[in-house]
Amino acid sequence: MSGNQRMGNLAVDNHVKYILSVEKRKDDFESVVMEHLRLNGVYWGLTTLDLLGKLDTVDADEVVTWIMKCQHESGGFGGNIGHDPHILYTISAVQVLALFNKLHVLDIEKVASYISALQNEDGSFSGDIWGEVDTRFSYIAICCLSILRRLDSINVEKAVNYIVSCKNVDGGFGCTPGGESHAGQIFCCVGALAITGALHHIDKDLLGWWLCERQVKNGGLNGRPEKLPDVCYSWWVLSSLIMIDRVHWIDKQKLGNFILDCQDTENGGISDRPDDAVDVYHTFFGVAGLSLLEFPGVKAIDPAYALPVDVVNRIFFGR
């Protein structure tokens, strides 16, 4: 960033305090609405702490013990203790265990067989036994099994073909074939194709153009045309642009400032838009977006795995 183009400051200590306080408050509104997806919230919060270099403020053993109580006989994880298993929570469990370097506590075969049983004949994935199909679940299955080094437990070729069948004429992807292009789904499809070495299926210029069009006047990104900007798309759009090598097509400076404008600098946390209420979801995606922008003092995050680069290197290269 050149002299007169500096971004503002990130209120790191206050964001850390905010995340730790959310974990401790069990009965306020935010905790109650998060009850069924607490595992996702734990992933968002702890990954943010790791990106800020503060993961050691948490008792790893306590978290790991709680996570393992969310696991079912089937091998899948529920969003909280006593909740039904779903692929959405299974990925968060695996990602948090990876953060703490505790993947060895898992019965990996059991988790892999839970996920592989969710693959359908056409290569798509259901989220749980009730059968809803979505390209989000394809990404999660591929990401999760890749982290566990068990991609061989599914039919990868069919999984890739299904994702490609969800590609639209605008270069984007939807949740099922013919579904509207949406930045969140695009991340899922691009991430899954990146992990499986299948990015050649993407028209990078066409998709890159669609993604760049998501940047609005104030620098923020939206998820599809005519929508308001939202901090979470700093992750979904930016990571996709990085994976297809078109990130230089947006104004990173303005995006960084938009994210920083969404901070509550006094009490910590980041909101979807400036002056809205903060939450742990947008705090994670805001910090993750800044990480992709190589913001000083924020660790690098892997755009495909949504985990810190050092964690991904440890999983795959043992370093």
C-alpha positions in Angstrom: 0.0 0.0 0.0 1.6 3.3 -1.0 1.9 6.3 1.3 -1.4 8.1 0.7 -3.3 4.9 0.2 -3.1 3.3 3.6 -6.0 1.4 5.0 -7.3 2.2 8.5 -6.5 0.2 11.6 -7.8 -3.2 12.7 -9.0 -3.2 16.4 -7.4 -6.6 17.1 -7.5 -6.7 20.9 -11.2 -5.7 21.0 -12.1 -8.3 18.3 -10.4 -10.9 20.4 -12.2 -9.8 23.5 -15.5 -9.9 21.6 -15.0 -13.4 20.3 -14.0 -14.7 23.7 -17.1 -13.0 25.3 -19.5 -14.6 22.7 -18.2 -18.0 23.7 -18.8 -17.4 27.4 -22.3 -15.9 27.1 -24.7 -18.9 26.9 -28.1 -17.2 27.5 -28.2 -14.0 25.5 -30.0 -13.5 22.2 -26.9 -14.2 20.0 -26.2 -17.5 21.8 -29.8 -18.6 21.7 -30.2 -18.1 18.0 -26.8 -19.8 17.5 -27.6 -22.8 19.7 -28.3 -25.2 16.8 -25.2 -24.2 14.9 -22.8 -23.6 17.7 -20.1 -25.7 16.0 -20.1 -23.3 13.0 -19.8 -20.4 15.4 -16.9 -22.0 17.2 -15.1 -22.5 13.9 -15.7 -18.8 12.9 -14.6 -17.6 16.2 -11.5 -19.8 16.7 -10.3 -19.3 13.1 -10.5 -15.6 13.6 -8.4 -15.9 16.7 -5.8 -17.9 14.9 -5.7 -15.4 12.0 -5.0 -12.7 14.6 -2.3 -14.9 16.3 -4.4 -15.4 19.5 -5.6 -19.0 19.4 -3.6 -19.6 22.6 -6.2 -17.6 24.5 -8.5 -20.6 24.3 -8.3 -23.9 26.2 -7.8 -26.4 23.3 -8.6 -29.5 25.3 -11.9 -28.1 26.5 -13.0 -27.3 23.0 -11.9 -30.7 21.6 -13.7 -32.5 24.4 -16.9 -30.6 23.6 -16.6 -31.2 19.8 -16.3 -34.9 20.3 -19.5 -34.8 22.3 -21.3 -33.5 19.2 -20.3 -36.6 17.2 -22.9 -39.3 16.4 -22.6 -43.0 16.0 -22.9 -42.4 12.2 -19.6 -40.5 12.3 -21.2 -37.1 11.5 -21.4 -34.2 13.8 -24.4 -32.1 15.1 -24.3 -28.4 15.5 -24.3 -28.9 19.3 -24.5 -31.7 21.8 -27.7 -33.8 21.2 -28.4 -32.3 17.8 -28.8 -34.3 14.6 -25.7 -34.7 12.4 -25.2 -32.7 9.2 -22.4 -32.2 6.8 -22.4 -28.5 7.6 -21.3 -29.1 11.2 -19.1 -32.0 10.3 -16.8 -29.7 8.3 -16.6 -27.2 11.2 -15.6 -30.0 13.6 -12.8 -31.2 11.3 -11.6 -27.7 10.6 -11.4 -26.8 14.3 -9.6 -30.0 15.1 -7.2 -29.2 12.3 -6.6 -25.7 13.8 -5.6 -27.3 17.1 -3.5 -30.0 15.4 -5.9 -32.6 16.9 -7.1 -34.5 13.9 -5.7 -37.7 15.5 -8.6 -37.8 18.0 -11.0 -38.6 15.1 -11.9 -42.1 13.9 -11.1 -40.9 10.3 -12.7 -44.0 8.6 -15.9 -43.3 10.5 -16.1 -39.7 9.4 -15.1 -40.6 5.8 -17.8 -43.3 5.6 -20.4 -40.8 6.9 -19.6 -38.3 4.2 -19.2 -40.9 1.4 -22.7 -42.2 2.3 -24.1 -38.8 1.5 -23.0 -38.9 -2.2 -25.8 -39.5 -4.6 -25.8 -41.5 -7.9 -25.4 -38.3 -10.0 -22.3 -37.2 -8.0 -24.1 -34.6 -5.9 -24.2 -34.6 -2.1 -27.0 -34.5 0.4 -26.5 -32.5 3.6 -27.9 -35.2 5.8 -30.2 -38.3 5.8 -33.1 -36.0 4.8 -31.6 -35.6 1.3 -31.4 -31.8 0.5 -28.9 -31.4 -2.3 -26.7 -28.3 -2.7 -23.3 -27.5 -4.2 -22.4 -26.3 -0.7 -22.5 -29.9 0.4 -20.3 -30.9 -2.6 -17.6 -28.4 -1.5 -17.9 -29.5 2.2 -17.5 -33.2 1.3 -14.5 -32.6 -0.9 -12.8 -30.1 1.5 -13.5 -32.3 4.6 -12.2 -35.5 3.0 -9.2 -33.7 1.5 -8.2 -32.5 5.0 -8.7 -36.1 6.3 -6.6 -37.4 3.3 -9.6 -39.6 2.3 -10.8 -38.2 -1.0 -10.5 -41.8 -2.3 -13.7 -42.6 -0.3 -15.9 -40.8 -2.8 -16.3 -40.8 -6.6 -14.4 -37.5 -7.3 -15.0 -37.6 -11.0 -18.8 -37.8 -10.6 -18.6 -35.1 -7.9 -16.7 -32.8 -10.3 -19.1 -33.5 -13.1 -22.1 -32.6 -11.0 -20.5 -29.3 -10.0 -19.7 -28.5 -13.6 -23.4 -29.2 -14.4 -24.3 -26.3 -12.1 -22.3 -23.8 -14.2 -24.3 -21.0 -15.8 -24.0 -19.0 -19.0 -22.7 -16.0 -17.0 -19.7 -18.1 -15.8 -21.1 -18.5 -12.3 -22.6 -21.4 -10.4 -25.8 -22.1 -8.6 -26.9 -24.5 -5.8 -28.3 -27.1 -8.3 -28.3 -27.2 -12.1 -30.2 -24.2 -13.4 -29.9 -22.4 -10.1 -29.1 -18.6 -10.1 -25.4 -17.7 -9.9 -24.6 -16.5 -6.4 -21.2 -15.6 -4.9 -21.5 -18.1 -2.0 -22.2 -21.0 -4.3 -19.5 -19.8 -6.7 -16.9 -20.0 -3.8 -18.2 -23.6 -3.0 -17.9 -24.7 -6.7 -14.5 -23.0 -7.3 -13.1 -24.2 -4.0 -14.2 -27.8 -4.8 -12.7 -27.6 -8.3 -9.5 -26.1 -6.9 -9.1 -28.9 -4.3 -9.7 -31.6 -7.0 -7.4 -30.0 -9.5 -10.3 -29.3 -11.9 -10.2 -25.5 -12.3 -9.9 -26.0 -16.1 -13.7 -26.4 -16.2 -14.1 -22.7 -15.4 -14.1 -19.8 -17.9 -11.9 -17.6 -15.7 -12.4 -14.4 -17.6 -16.1 -14.7 -17.7 -16.4 -15.7 -14.1 -13.8 -13.1 -13.1 -15.9 -10.4 -14.8 -19.1 -11.5 -13.0 -17.3 -11.5 -9.6 -15.7 -8.1 -10.2 -19.1 -6.7 -11.0 -20.0 -7.4 -7.4 -17.9 -4.4 -6.1 -20.1 -1.4 -5.4 -19.3 2.3 -5.1 -18.3 2.2 -1.4 -15.8 -0.6 -2.1 -17.9 -3.4 -0.6 -18.9 -6.6 -2.4 -22.4 -8.0 -2.9 -23.5 -11.6 -3.6 -25.4 -11.0 -6.8 -26.6 -8.1 -8.9 -28.6 -5.3 -7.4 -28.0 -6.4 -3.8 -26.4 -4.4 -0.9 -22.8 -5.0 -0.1 -22.1 -7.3 2.8 -18.8 -8.0 4.6 -19.2 -11.8 4.2 -18.8 -11.4 0.4 -15.3 -10.0 1.1 -14.5 -13.7 1.6 -16.8 -15.5 -0.9 -15.9 -13.2 -3.8 -12.2 -12.5 -3.0 -11.3 -16.1 -2.4 -12.9 -17.1 -5.7 -11.0 -14.4 -7.6 -7.7 -15.5 -6.0 -8.3 -19.1 -7.0 -9.0 -18.2 -10.6 -6.2 -15.6 -10.6 -8.3 -12.5 -11.3 -8.1 -10.7 -7.9 -6.2 -7.8 -9.5 -9.5 -6.9 -11.3 -11.0 -5.3 -8.2 -10.0 -2.3 -6.0 -8.5 -4.0 -3.0 -7.9 -0.7 -1.3 -11.5 0.3 -1.3 -12.6 -3.2 -0.2 -10.2 -3.2 2.7 -11.5 0.2 3.9 -15.1 -1.0 3.6 -14.3 -4.0 5.9 -12.6 -1.7 8.4 -15.6 0.7 8.4 -17.8 -2.2 9.5 -15.8 -2.7 12.8 -17.1 -1.8 16.2 -13.8 -0.3 17.3 -14.9 0.1 20.9 -16.6 -3.2 21.7 -15.0 -5.4 19.0 -16.7 -7.4 16.3 -17.5 -6.7 12.6 -20.9 -6.2 11.1 -22.4 -6.9 7.6 -22.4 -3.1 6.8 -21.2 0.0 8.6 -23.1 0.8 11.8 -25.1 -2.5 11.9 -24.9 -4.9 14.9 -21.8 -7.1 14.9 -21.8 -10.9 15.0 -19.2 -13.6 15.0 -20.0 -14.7 11.4 -19.2 -11.3 9.9 -16.3 -10.9 12.3 -14.7 -14.0 10.8 -15.4 -13.2 7.2 -14.2 -9.6 7.6 -10.9 -10.7 9.1 -10.6 -13.5 6.5 -11.2 -10.9 3.8 -8.4 -8.8 5.3 -6.2 -11.8 5.4 -6.7 -12.4 1.6 -5.9 -8.7 1.2 -2.6 -9.4 3.0 -3.5 -6.9 5.7 -0.5 -6.4 8.1 -0.7 -8.4 11.3 -3.3 -10.9 10.0 -2.1 -14.4 9.2 -2.5 -15.8 5.6 -5.6 -17.9 5.0 -5.9 -20.5 2.3 -8.7 -19.5 -0.2 -9.8 -23.0 -0.9 -9.8 -24.6 2.6 -10.7 -21.5 4.6 -8.1 -22.4 7.2 -4.8 -20.5 8.0 -2.1 -21.4 5.4 0.2 -22.7 8.2 -2.5 -25.2 9.2 -3.0 -26.4 5.7 0.8 -26.8 5.2 0.9 -28.8 8.4 -1.9 -31.1 7.2 -0.4 -31.7 3.7 3.4 -31.2 4.2 3.8 -32.0 7.9 5.5 -28.6 8.5 
